[in-house]
Amino acid sequence: MKDTSADMEERYRAMLMQRTGEERLKMGCAMRDTARAFVEASLREQNPQVTETDIRKGLFLRFYGHEFDASTCAKILSAIEQAASLRNNGF
């Protein structure tokens, strides 16, 4: 669905391009942080006892899971689990 006129899109783009590269980068980082916070809150709402490892896995699945086949997703989730195990053991 597209409900924005071409004229308005051009105006919006022009406004963005008036900002410095640093300002645009900061905007993008803030949007990413906000999206992450929303996903994390959703995961915590679904399971108040969720672990940090489960949050990392949930973030991966929500943001990138659709880009990988099931086998690759399983390998990445396993790597997240292994990294958490190493962190928990002081490595």
Rosetta blueprint (number, residue, H / E / L):
1 M L
2 K L
3 D L
4 T L
5 S L
6 A H
7 D H
8 M H
9 E H
10 E H
11 R H
12 Y H
13 R H
14 A H
15 M H
16 L H
17 M H
18 Q L
19 R L
20 T L
21 G H
22 E H
23 E H
24 R H
25 L H
26 K H
27 M H
28 G H
29 C H
30 A H
31 M H
32 R H
33 D H
34 T H
35 A H
36 R H
37 A H
38 F H
39 V H
40 E H
41 A H
42 S H
43 L H
44 R H
45 E H
46 Q H
47 N L
48 P L
49 Q L
50 V L
51 T L
52 E H
53 T H
54 D H
55 I H
56 R H
57 K H
58 G H
59 L H
60 F H
61 L H
62 R H
63 F H
64 Y H
65 G H
66 H H
67 E H
68 F L
69 D L
70 A H
71 S H
72 T H
73 C H
74 A H
75 K H
76 I H
77 L H
78 S H
79 A H
80 I H
81 E H
82 Q H
83 A H
84 A H
85 S H
86 L H
87 R H
88 N H
89 N L
90 G L
91 F L
